[in-house]
């Protein structure tokens, strides 16, 4: 039996090397030796041989060997049967059977390759754990998500995956969390956020249809989340509009009347030495009116009255407005050279409001913390395709991801006396101009606002 096993292994190896051109070899070299062997023993011999050959090859190559071995075994058993039965035109029938097997095997390979190619290039990462808990398949995108070669993942179980030194610490902690909630507690869906703020939807599929296997799929839904947040932002702004309209209607008119009566009483209050009371009341009424005005602007800024304006002049004017305040707060405002030919179509008043909001926030952030270096706000602008990009960057304390995600929400503020409406208004103004605004920031690394506007 040992000699037969060696002969079988040699024949199978040669078949793999020569392909279908050597498919008659097993029948001729093994025919005599197999005449006294039961078919079940031949199948067992085949399994032992293919296991020996694939033990030291890559997973993709092992899969190819298993496919070819099916053709080898079918041809061998067909020839083995003909050895014990008299069949007219045996050689012709055997050749026809062989051709049929080759065609069937080719079709199987084509279909298998097609579906494997689909899995490899899906828009979501896929990882398959077999019934014993080991990874048996990883597609291209999953390897890219994890940042490690796919080959190094095959054969790992969840414990080995979670302790792999090739994965970042964040991914290892995430895998432990997902294992607990999706594998142990059988939760089918989880949404996770990585260290860069990207959103992923993780889905686990298990059941009888997978014969005990577990399929994990991961899809990057960051762009969908941005769309969702944008819609949510618009809903909140619409709600804010209704509130603002109600406040303006119910409060503004009475405040105007009160202010008028206080002014009428001012001479009498001055006569009795109480003019300071009148001044305080008028200031408080004006402050309330200013808050109402911000509400109205945040709900629906007026349609932009666009006109052509040289961008370098506009930014120079804004810088000039903050020059003295910046000096008092120990900060420099640097305006990079901007081409005089760069012209944009904007509502000058609204665009100044946006720039003033952003620069004021930068100044307050810089002056609000103790620092060794001098504060710096740098303003740049450049043309990019059919758009102009304005960047306002500071070296302040920066923001974490949670703060950035809520920065343009109405009423969200990190200031003790802020209303949380300035950036919400700025967001709506830029949208009304057909542009968009985004922020990039890291704690301790400063903040950069990027405003993109269409050119005239």
Secondary structure, 3 states (H helix, E strand, C coil): CHHHHHHHHHHHHHHHHHHHHHCCHHHHHHHHHHCCCCHHHHHHHHHHHHHHHHCCCCHHHHHHHHHHHHHHHHHHHHHHHHHHCCCCCHHHHHHHHHHHHHHHHHHHHHHHHHHHHHHHCCCCEEEEECCCCEEEEECHHHHHHHCCCHHHCCCCEHHHHHCCCCCCHHHHHHHHHHHHHHHHCCCCEEEEECCCCCEEEEEEEECHHHCCCEEEEEEECHHHHHHHHHHHHHHHHHHHHHHHHHHHHHHHHHHHHHHHHHHHHHHHHHHCCCHHHHHHHHHHHHHHHHHHHHHHHHHCCCCCCCEEEEHHHHHHHHHHHHHHHHHHCCEEEEECCCCCCCEEEECHHHHHHHHHHHHHHHHHHHHCCCCCCCEEEEEEEEEECCEEEEEEEECCCCCCHHHHHCCCCCCCCCCCCCCCCHHHHHHHHHHHCCCEEEEEECCCCCEEEEEEEEEC
